Amino acid sequence: MSWFDKFLNKVEFIRPTYMVPFFVSLSLAISSLLSPLSGDTLTHKFEKPEEVPFAGETMEITEDYVIVISKDASPMEKNSAEKLNQYFEEMSGVSLRIVTDDAAETEKEIIIGKTNREGSAFTIDRTKLGDDGVVIKTVGEKIVLSGAEQRGTIYAVYTFLEEYFGCRWFTHDLIVVPKTEKLEIPKDIDYTYVPSIIFRETDWISPARSNEYKAANKLNDGVYGVISEEYGSSIRYAGTFAHTMGWLIDKAIFETEPEVFAYGKDNLKRTTDQLCLTNPRTLELAIQGVRSWLEQNPGAKIISVTQNDNQNYCVCSECKKIDREEGSQAGTMLRFVNAIADDIKEDYPDVLVDTFAYQYTRKPPKITVPRDNVVVRLCSIECGFSTPLDSGVIPENEKFVEDIRKWSEICSNLFVWDYTTNYRHYLAPFANFDVMQRNLQLFAENNVIGVYEEGDYTAAECDGEFAELRCYLLAKLMWDPYCDIDKHMYDFCEAYYGSGAQGIIDFINYMDENSGGIGFDMENWWITPIPNSIDIRNGLSIYAPVTSATVLRADEEDVAKIDAMWKLAKDGAETEEQLEHVLRSEMCWRYWKSCAYKGEFSNKDWDRRVAENENFYNDLVKFNIIRLCEGADGLIKEEKVDFASAPDRWK
């Protein structure tokens, strides 16, 4: 007889009539213990915003208007005038003359950029506009589209066309220009906007393919696609922009000067994995490398002095001593980077020296603070991304929030390197749409002035989720973290996917609500086992297994509901292009179903599963999706594919 049978025999009060309340009480107790670990919930549900028509007084732009630019106009100002006129003509057929400011002044002028028209009826204080600030105003019948001299004017033109005429630049090749009989705008406009995030970058598809896309959506980096003068130029790095210590000093000197390189933590011997940051010779060589890159890249505004992408940092006695003093390897790194910043400051007063707070250097130091010409780029690689970083759900996120707040107290040039895809499964749904806005707001509220939203940087090889949508929304949020994200979501989806866009948005809402955290069901007071694949502490990571409930939770009933969402989207596509967009994005859902053995990919009907996998493979070929994950081994096989296996094994 087992101990439990003996227990039941001895404890008379446990009878069948009492079992239900007993287990209800037990379940409630367990539930109360687990509730703090129940993971994230839907942070933001996307809903179509109500359109509120403008009811104020308007004025009309007619053919008796002229566009005025300076006689000394920059290439950016000239292009701004030409683009404005181009879109006026496309919208309404109205084509205006472009004149310089030495022409006689008239009542009806659209004034572009910095001209001699300033000073009497209006003035613009450009000292407060940075490089990107926008000014749009009406002065009587005059319209002023101006701003900061670097990019403000062209941003003003695109903002004007977007806000008052509904023009949109959704992708590099999807531009929406509404037709209108009259070019009408509000009579009284007085709009000035200066972004708090002054460096805005993402590496999805469109930014690298179109300068106009970047200008229209206010991305200003030069890392993924250099911006021409006509579009205001870009903030450029001298040389490469990350993991530069492997390049600033020639590894060939390892044979003669091994002490320049790290005494590695992992192998306790000299290695070219990292540098020894306390050796004066290392600093001397690094300064030479920095100066060489700056000489080769005139006009660059930032130079990266950043650790290599491994954690085999130096643990020689001197480096360990400073690490202990500072309570973080970031202190040793900052002392090294500060010395470089001091050396180049006089010769390159406008250049910032950029370094990482990444993995082992993420924790702020106790003693050393960055120089005024040093950028610290804080990286969120360890975090969970299906819940806001400051939601209090995931311990690693809480540590990151503590770090960002401490860095913001000591660093005047704080950047963030953020992550927006699953690098192990590029085709898997990545449920971060509902948290992107809150995270950008967190950055802005902690004095972050630069953001790089790293996505699938090889998306051109594996565009099968929401690459273009994610890029568009991120660009809008980096420009204005407090924008109407619902409007941007619906604007994009209705143009890109068609009248069935609600099906796409329903799927995104479902995905956002049913990912991350832990996935057990406490309905009817009964606990179901927690799936082994769920990591309670980490939530949705950028390396999450595709079948983990942190990526998506859906039973067979849910699968049928989601299939109906995609059918709505496909049925609503009005053009072949829109249908292709829907089918391409549906690849993420089909990928998940096949890997999870759900729906038509179930192993209950093996022959059907094999046939559906072959169809899926053929569609990968049709959409030119050749990559499944990051790295050299992420490419899809071209032959000998086992269609019985899950597609994540087709590499």
Secondary structure, 3 states (H helix, E strand, C coil): CCHHHHHHHHCCCCCHHHHHHHHHHHHHHHHHHHHHHCCCCCCCCCCCCCCCCCCCCEEEECCCCEEEECCCCCHHHHHHHHHHHHHHHHHHCCCCEEEECCCCCCCCEEEECCCCCCCCCCCCCHHHCCCCCEEEEEECCEEEEEECCCCHHHHHHHHHHHHHHCCEEEECCEEECCCCCCEEEECCCEEEECCCCCEEEECCCHHHCCHHHHHHCCCCECCCCCCCHHHCCCECEECCCCCCHHHHCCHHHHHCCHHHEEEECCCCCEEEEEECCCCHHHHHHHHHHHHHHHHHCCCCCEEECCCCCCCCCECCHHHHHHHHHHCCHHHHHHHHHHHHHHHHCCCCCCCEEEEEECHHHCCCCCCCCCCCCEEEEEECCCCCCCCCCCCCCCHHHHHHHHHHHHHHHHCCCEEEEEECCCCCCCCCCCCCCCCHHHHHHHHHHCCEEEEEEECCCCHHHCCCCCHHHHHHHHHHHHHCCCCCHHHHHHHHHHHHCCCCHHHHHHHHHHHHHCCCCCCCCCHHHCCCCCCCCCCCCCCCCCCCCCCCCCCCCCCHHHHHHHHHHHHHHHHHCCCHHHHHHHHHHHHHHHHHHHHHCCHHHCCCCHHHHHHHHHHHHHHHHHCCCCECCCCHHHECCCCCCCCCCCHHHCC
